[in-house]
Amino acid sequence: MSKWRVSSNGWGEDKTYQVYRRIDVNATDHSGNRENRGGVFDSKAEAQAYADKLNAGIDPEAEEEAETETIEDTGAPLEPYIDDDEEGDEP
């Protein structure tokens, strides 16, 4: 497979960008020979930064998940939540 690259689509100033790599570098470059990642980007710089991370072996999607799932560690022990109310009413 090739390195991750940026492609553009659109006319004039209305362009979108995608990150792709060629599956078979010896075959003709066409949509069936491309693997796309990251969806559609509004700026070339944003798409290139995503491609650069992929080329460095970093998975930007895994980074995003890790950022959104981070819980602040206050150092306090966690206490289990026990629902003693069988009817589901608040105490």
Residue pairs with C-beta under 8 A, 6 or more apart in sequence:
1 21
1 22
1 23
1 24
1 25
1 35
2 21
2 22
2 25
3 21
3 51
3 55
4 19
4 20
4 21
4 37
4 50
4 51
4 52
4 54
4 55
5 19
5 20
5 21
5 51
6 17
6 18
6 19
6 20
6 44
6 47
6 48
6 51
7 17
7 18
7 20
8 15
8 16
8 17
8 44
9 15
9 16
9 17
9 18
10 16
15 44
16 40
16 41
16 42
17 40
17 41
17 42
17 43
17 44
17 46
17 47
18 36
18 38
18 39
18 40
18 41
18 47
19 36
19 37
19 38
19 41
19 47
19 50
19 51
19 54
20 34
20 35
20 36
20 37
21 34
21 35
21 54
22 29
22 33
22 34
23 33
23 34
23 35
24 33
27 33
37 50
37 54
37 61
38 47
38 50
38 60
38 61
41 47
41 50
50 60
53 59
53 60
53 63
54 60
85 91
